[in-house]
Amino acid sequence: MANEHSVAESGKTIVSINEKYTLTIKEASEYFNIGVKKMRRLAEDNLGRFAVYSGNRYLIIRTKFEKFIEESSAV
């Protein structure tokens, strides 16, 4: 699959979620099918493991969270 990016009317490039390195809480919640509140709690509790705090928001490192999910028996 080639890296096909869409361009919005504003001129910004739109990258699909499965190609992004970091996801917002909302994006991660939708991608992993986990509630927003639970995702935020996981990010707060795992800062430095798969979550980073940038400005005023948590970002989830997608590949590290995928590994976390694989190694966990429950989320």
C-alpha positions as CSV (number, residue, x, y, z in Angstrom):
1,M,0.0,0.0,0.0
2,A,1.5,3.3,-1.1
3,N,1.5,6.4,1.2
4,E,-1.5,8.1,-0.3
5,H,-2.3,11.3,1.5
6,S,-5.3,13.5,0.8
7,V,-5.1,17.3,0.7
8,A,-7.9,19.3,2.3
9,E,-9.3,22.5,0.9
10,S,-7.2,24.4,3.4
11,G,-4.1,23.0,1.8
12,K,-3.2,20.8,4.8
13,T,-2.2,17.2,4.1
14,I,-4.5,14.6,5.7
15,V,-2.7,11.5,6.9
16,S,-4.7,8.4,7.7
17,I,-4.7,7.3,11.4
18,N,-3.0,4.1,10.7
19,E,0.0,6.0,9.2
20,K,0.3,8.5,12.1
21,Y,3.1,8.1,14.7
22,T,1.1,9.8,17.5
23,L,-2.6,10.0,18.0
24,T,-4.7,12.3,20.0
25,I,-6.9,10.8,22.8
26,K,-9.9,11.0,20.5
27,E,-8.2,9.5,17.5
28,A,-6.7,6.7,19.7
29,S,-10.1,6.1,21.3
30,E,-11.7,5.6,17.9
31,Y,-8.8,3.6,16.4
32,F,-8.5,1.2,19.3
33,N,-12.3,1.1,20.2
34,I,-11.7,2.3,23.8
35,G,-13.7,5.0,25.5
36,V,-12.3,8.5,25.6
37,K,-12.3,8.6,29.4
38,K,-10.5,5.2,29.7
39,M,-8.0,6.3,27.0
40,R,-7.2,9.5,28.9
41,R,-6.8,7.5,32.1
42,L,-4.4,5.1,30.4
43,A,-2.4,8.0,29.0
44,E,-2.1,9.7,32.4
45,D,-1.0,6.4,34.1
46,N,1.5,5.5,31.4
47,L,3.2,8.8,30.6
48,G,6.6,8.0,29.2
49,R,5.6,4.4,28.3
50,F,3.3,5.0,25.3
51,A,2.0,8.5,26.1
52,V,3.6,11.9,25.9
53,Y,2.3,15.3,27.1
54,S,2.7,18.0,24.4
55,G,1.5,21.5,25.2
56,N,-1.9,20.9,26.8
57,R,-2.7,17.5,25.5
58,Y,-1.7,13.9,25.7
59,L,-0.6,12.1,22.6
60,I,-0.5,8.3,22.2
61,I,2.5,6.7,20.4
62,R,0.5,4.3,18.3
63,T,3.1,1.6,17.8
64,K,4.0,1.5,21.5
65,F,0.3,1.4,22.5
66,E,-0.3,-1.5,20.1
67,K,2.6,-3.4,21.8
68,F,1.1,-2.5,25.2
69,I,-2.3,-3.9,24.1
70,E,-0.7,-7.1,22.8
71,E,1.1,-7.7,26.1
72,S,-2.0,-6.9,28.3
73,S,-4.6,-9.4,29.3
74,A,-7.1,-6.6,30.1
75,V,-7.2,-2.8,29.5
